[in-house]
């Protein structure tokens, strides 16, 4: 029986900092090409606009100043603009915004200015100097569809509009209710909490693989929970108790904050 991505993590999985694969599928080659074409068209439109504006502004200047201004327009269009745009949008260019894509780090985290800058700098060569041929063949042979800029920056493009379907929230196992009420539980990292929710909501998993995944997730969650559950507690029940307790505490906290806001508004 085939096991899900929880059971067999490979270098092609999108992995969180807790080494748990998430369901964020990579962008297809066709989608990336379409996104790239939109970006190229937008870049050339910006470049033409800047060059025309600079040339008109420098009509009374000498040829050397016009050449410098034109070079500046090229740098702004090919490097500065895409770097700034992807940094501010946390991994989205105009083409990616249009087609629902996002650039993330290899560990699934959001990209920084450095990642965006390296991608833009390498893109000048592989996309504009060599007309996209290196980018195309690199993405073609890469399981993640990486172009050379992605390899240099340590990034990866995923489909951002895929809905992540989660099952109903886990119920509190009655035998663990008393322990959960007294335990100290820190907030779980988003990736780990999501992985636990996915695991608990999936039943079509090979029993042996499910046991191994449960043990691994329980070990990761135990770093945020004290004291340990009663001896002999199954990992799956332990995970369900932690998730249910965190949900109850978060709901209670939100209710208290709502009541406080209501009282403050009522006094005005």
C-alpha positions in Angstrom: 0.0 0.0 0.0 1.3 3.4 -0.9 2.0 5.7 2.0 1.3 9.4 2.1 3.9 12.1 2.1 4.1 12.0 5.9 5.6 8.6 5.8 8.3 9.0 3.1 9.9 12.4 3.1 12.1 12.9 0.1 14.2 15.8 -1.1 11.2 16.7 -3.4 8.8 17.3 -0.6 8.0 20.7 0.7 9.2 20.4 4.3 8.7 22.6 7.4 11.4 23.3 10.0 10.1 20.3 11.9 10.8 18.0 8.9 7.1 17.4 8.2 6.0 17.4 4.5 3.0 19.7 3.7 0.5 19.5 0.8 1.8 22.5 -1.3 2.2 21.1 -4.8 5.0 22.5 -7.0 4.1 24.8 -9.9 4.0 23.0 -13.2 6.4 23.9 -16.0 3.6 25.3 -18.2 2.4 27.5 -15.4 5.9 28.8 -14.7 6.5 29.6 -18.4 3.2 31.5 -18.5 4.1 33.4 -15.4 7.6 34.1 -16.7 6.1 35.5 -20.0 3.9 37.9 -18.1 6.9 39.0 -16.1 9.0 39.5 -19.2 6.3 41.6 -20.9 5.9 43.7 -17.8 9.6 44.2 -17.5 10.0 45.3 -21.2 7.0 47.7 -20.8 8.7 49.2 -17.7 12.0 49.4 -19.5 10.6 51.1 -22.6 8.7 53.6 -20.4 11.8 54.4 -18.3 14.1 54.7 -21.4 11.6 57.1 -23.1 11.2 59.2 -20.0 14.9 59.4 -19.4 15.7 60.2 -23.1 13.1 63.0 -23.1 14.4 64.3 -19.9 18.0 64.3 -21.2 17.4 65.8 -24.6 19.5 68.7 -23.7 22.3 66.6 -22.3 25.2 64.9 -24.0 25.3 61.4 -25.3 27.3 60.1 -22.4 24.6 61.1 -19.9 21.9 59.5 -22.0 23.9 56.3 -22.1 24.2 56.3 -18.3 20.5 57.0 -17.9 19.7 54.1 -20.2 21.9 51.8 -18.3 20.2 52.8 -15.1 16.8 52.1 -16.7 18.0 48.6 -17.6 19.2 47.9 -14.1 16.0 49.2 -12.5 13.8 47.2 -14.8 15.7 43.9 -14.7 17.0 43.8 -11.1 15.7 46.5 -8.9 12.0 46.2 -9.8 11.6 42.4 -9.6 13.7 42.3 -6.4 11.6 44.9 -4.7 8.3 43.5 -5.9 9.1 39.9 -4.8 10.4 41.1 -1.4 7.4 43.2 -0.6 4.9 40.5 -1.8 6.8 37.7 0.0 7.6 35.8 -3.1 5.2 37.0 -5.8 6.0 38.6 -9.1 3.3 40.1 -11.4 3.1 36.8 -13.3 2.9 34.8 -10.1 0.1 37.1 -8.8 -1.9 36.5 -12.0 -1.5 32.7 -11.9 -1.5 32.0 -8.2 2.1 31.1 -7.6 4.6 32.0 -4.9 8.3 31.6 -4.4 9.4 30.1 -1.1 12.6 28.9 0.4 13.7 25.3 0.1 12.5 24.8 3.7 9.1 26.4 2.8 9.7 29.6 4.5 9.1 33.1 3.0 11.9 34.5 0.9 13.9 37.6 1.9 15.5 40.4 0.0 18.6 38.3 -0.5 16.7 35.5 -2.2 14.8 37.8 -4.4 18.0 39.7 -5.4 19.9 36.5 -6.3 16.9 35.2 -8.4 16.7 38.6 -10.3 20.4 38.8 -10.8 20.7 35.3 -12.2 17.5 35.8 -14.2 19.2 38.6 -16.2 21.6 36.1 -17.6 19.4 33.0 -18.0 16.2 34.7 -19.1 17.2 37.9 -20.9 20.8 37.2 -22.2 20.1 33.6 -23.3 16.4 34.1 -24.1 15.2 31.8 -21.3 16.8 28.7 -22.7 18.9 27.8 -19.5 15.8 28.5 -17.3 13.6 26.3 -19.5 15.9 23.3 -19.6 16.8 23.6 -15.9 13.1 23.6 -14.9 12.5 20.7 -17.3 14.9 18.4 -15.6 14.2 19.5 -12.1 11.6 17.6 -10.1 10.6 21.0 -8.5 10.8 23.0 -11.7 13.7 25.0 -10.5 15.4 27.4 -12.8 19.1 28.3 -12.3 18.1 31.4 -10.2 16.2 29.1 -7.8 19.2 26.8 -7.4 21.4 29.8 -6.7 19.0 31.4 -4.2 17.8 28.2 -2.6 14.2 28.8 -3.6 11.2 26.9 -5.0 7.9 27.9 -6.7 4.7 26.5 -5.4 1.0 26.8 -6.4 -0.4 29.3 -3.9 -4.1 28.9 -4.6 -4.5 25.2 -3.8 -6.9 24.8 -1.0 -5.6 22.8 2.0 -8.5 20.6 3.1 -8.4 19.7 6.7 -10.7 17.2 8.4 -12.9 18.1 11.4 -10.9 19.1 14.5 -9.9 16.3 16.8 -11.9 15.7 19.9 -10.4 15.5 23.4 -9.9 11.8 24.4 -11.8 11.4 27.7 -9.0 9.6 29.5 -6.6 12.5 28.8 -9.0 15.4 29.7 -7.8 15.8 33.3 -4.1 15.7 32.3 -4.6 18.1 29.4 -6.4 20.6 31.7 -3.4 20.8 34.0 -0.5 20.6 31.4 1.5 23.5 30.2 1.2 23.8 26.5 3.1 26.4 24.4 1.8 27.4 21.0 2.9 24.9 18.4 4.7 26.2 15.3 2.3 26.6 12.4 3.9 23.9 10.3 3.9 21.4 13.1 0.3 22.2 14.1 -0.8 21.8 10.5 1.0 18.5 10.1 -0.7 17.1 13.3 -4.2 18.2 12.0 -3.5 16.6 8.6 -2.3 13.4 10.3 -5.3 13.1 12.7 -7.7 13.8 9.8 -6.5 11.0 7.5 -7.5 7.5 8.1 -6.3 5.9 4.8 -2.8 5.3 6.0 -1.0 2.0 6.4 -1.1 1.1 10.1 2.7 0.6 10.3 3.3 3.9 8.6 0.7 5.6 10.8 2.3 4.4 13.9 5.8 5.7 12.8 4.4 9.0 11.8 2.5 9.3 15.1 5.6 8.6 17.1 7.6 11.2 15.1 4.9 13.9 15.5 4.4 13.1 19.2 8.1 13.5 19.8 8.1 16.9 18.1 5.0 18.1 20.0 6.5 16.9 23.3 9.0 19.8 23.2 6.1 22.2 23.7 4.2 20.3 26.3 4.9 19.5 30.0 4.5 17.3 31.9 4.5 14.2 29.7 1.1 12.3 29.3 0.3 9.3 31.5 2.5 6.3 30.8 1.2 4.1 28.0 -0.7 6.9 26.2 -0.9 6.2 22.4 0.8 8.8 20.3 -2.3 9.5 18.3 -4.4 10.1 21.5 -1.7 12.3 22.9 -1.7 14.4 19.7 -5.5 14.7 19.7 -5.4 15.8 23.3 -2.8 18.5 22.7 -4.6 19.9 19.6 -8.0 19.8 21.4 -6.6 21.5 24.5 -4.9 24.2 22.5 -8.1 24.8 20.6 -10.1 25.1 23.8 -7.6 27.5 25.3 -7.4 29.7 22.2 -11.2 29.8 22.1 -11.4 30.9 25.7 -8.7 33.5 25.2 -10.5 35.0 22.2 -13.7 35.0 24.2 -12.0 36.9 27.1 -10.5 39.4 24.7 -13.9 40.0 23.0 -15.5 40.6 26.4 -12.8 43.0 27.4 -13.2 45.0 24.1 -17.0 45.0 24.6 -16.6 46.5 28.2 -14.1 49.1 27.0 -16.4 50.2 24.2 -19.4 50.3 26.5 -17.6 52.6 28.9 -17.0 55.2 26.2 
